[in-house]
Amino acid sequence: MVTRINGFSGMDIDSLVKSMMTAKRASYDKITQNKQLVEWKRDSYREINSKLYDFRFNKLTDKYGKDSALNANKAIVTGNTDALKADATADANGIDMKVQISKLATSATVQTTGTDKTYKGTSTLAEVDGVNLAGMSETDRKNYLDKGFDLVINGVSFKDDNGKPLFNGLTSISSMISTINSNTKANVNASYDELTGQLIIRSKTSGPAGKVDIGGNTGTNSVINLFGGTPDKTVIETIGAGSGFLGSTKLSALTGGTEPFSLKVNNETFSFAGSVTIDDVIADVSSRAGANATASFDNATGKLVFTSKNGDPIKLGTDTGDNTLLNLFNGEKTFKSGENAKLNINGIDVEKDSNNFILNGITFNLLSTTPPGETVNITTQRNPDNVLETIKGFIEDYNSLLSTLNTKTSEAKYRSFAPLTDEQKKDMKESDIKAWTEKSQSGLLKNDDILTSTVSQMRMIITANLGDLSAMGITTGKYYDEGKLILDESKLKTAITENPQKILDLFQGPGSSPSTGIFDKLADKVSNSINTISDRAGTDRFSGSITGAYKPESVMGRELKSYNSRMDTMLKNLTIAENRYYKQFTAMEQAISKLNSQSSSLLSSLGSNS
């Protein structure tokens, strides 16, 4: 640290050093100003990125790119309007329909008997099992949790990579439900009824094609049994081996396991070799008193059916190992089958495997059956206002973005108004600082290559389709309009009424080539601009945020990093130079002080001798 001495020479050392350092700080101030310009330019890029992102994703894709945006058709529903909801698509052919609904499509469903008492969705499986984990020893608790609860749905076993059950005593009911529903292979929606304690599993696929197979859940630690198991039945049938089999078919001709094939019906246990026929199985089961059931076989479906002899519920074993024979017939059918929706349209009987479907360009959403003799009437009307509002909105957003880009690329640049340094601001009023800064920030993106290219590409897409656009009342105006779109609403409305499909194909692309529409072409070009700005300025290409962090490994990010490094080095050198000046002035002051002391002593000596 330099010791600073002032006063002996009568000079203002601080002012002298400051004056000497001003020249040396000029280079540092210049770099600081250049860095500030880069930061302002980067912020300008982020503002543009936000507008491009909004236009690309929120407008072109999520708003104008939707099928409904350019749909000039409207479905009118009369009669029993509670039975169905109908919406016209752009492909609606205008055919009137009279609809009667006799049955709604249903999904295959398994519903457990329910727990003895009900629980909240936040309750754990240990609570449902009646186990107090807190009261267990550490060893017993670990063993209980390691055992877990098994669950198999449609062949999907809910276990981890190590073969351990995904669900144990700490798993909440709601967490279990979420895990089941998120498994796409199981293809089911599970729910829990807090009123009845029932676990309900429905196929995501409605109609007869839907399937809920919970075979393999008979163990004492299965989820199905934890929630009361499936209801007792006096008739149990298998899913079925399919057609083509007879009672004389040997078990070895069926697929599903290796012999011997085991089966337990109530109190009787059976073991069958592969050479045994289906008829032999039926006869053996039906003759055993302990089985208390009659077996039968349906040739058409390949189903094996067990019917109680006295009306008591039938139990097929207690574990999966007791019933390997059932695998030959695709397991026990433990679910309520899904059914097709049945309706009559214009006198023609129709079946659909879903309550939601499209017919004659009308989207049907069946809500309830119709009473006998009642119909739901659907007619189609032209709805040009919807398309008109969409096109008007697009033109406004297109013109707004184009205006922003044109303004930025043509903004005046004031080169003599460099960013103010902290020292310069000290002697200025706040209003003067603001006015100066506005001029400093002006023109940062003047003639910017990314923005000018974006404008050029947007205008080229419009120009390439200008013939069709002009025919429907959309033009680009005079040269001084800089490419903005001008709309003749009356002409556009007429075009919509006469040929709505042409407008749909022009803006959203035909069904055979949807990416060729104006909206998709603009979206593609704007996406390229967003990516280019991201590479240069480090903006987020997946967000329109104007406050998010910049990516440092961008062109401007590396440039700013270089400025920071140079500024750090220059600051150190400036500090060294300033200390050197003070050290030199200190040495001068000390020399003057010493000289003054010697002069005083000499004068004093001469005075005493005179």
Buried (B, 14 or more C-beta within 10 A) or exposed (E): EEEBBBEBBEBEBEEEBBEEBEEBBEEBBEBBBBBBBBBBBBBBBBBBBBBBBBBBBEBBBEBBBEEEBBBBBBBEBEBBEEBBBBBBBBBBEEBEBEBBBEEBBBBBBBBBBBBEEBBEBEBBBBBBBEBEBEEBEEEEBEEBBEBBBBBBBBEBEBBEEEEEBBBBBBBBBEBBBEBBBEBEEBBBBBBBBEEBBBBBBBBBBBBBEBBBBBBBBBBEBBBBBBBBBBEEBBEBBBBBBEEEBEBEBBBBBBEBBEBBBBBBBBEBBBEBEBEBBBBBBBEBBBEBEEBBBBBBBBEEBBBBBBBBBEEEEBBBBEEBEBBBBBBBBBBBBBBBBBBBBBBBBEEEEBEBBBBEBEBBBBBBEBBEBBEEEEBBBBBBEBBBEBBBEBBEBBBEBBBBBBEBBBEBBEBEEEEEBBBBBEEEBEEEEEEEEEEBBEBBBBBBBBEBEBBBBBBEBBBEBBEEBBEBBEBBBBBBEEEEEBBBBEBBEEBBBBBBEEBBEBBBBBBBBEEEEEEEBBBBBBBBBBBBBBEBBBBBBBBBBEEBEEEBEBBEEBEBBEBBEEBEEBBEEBEEEBEEBBBEBBEEBBEBBEEBBEEEEEEEEEEEEEEEEE
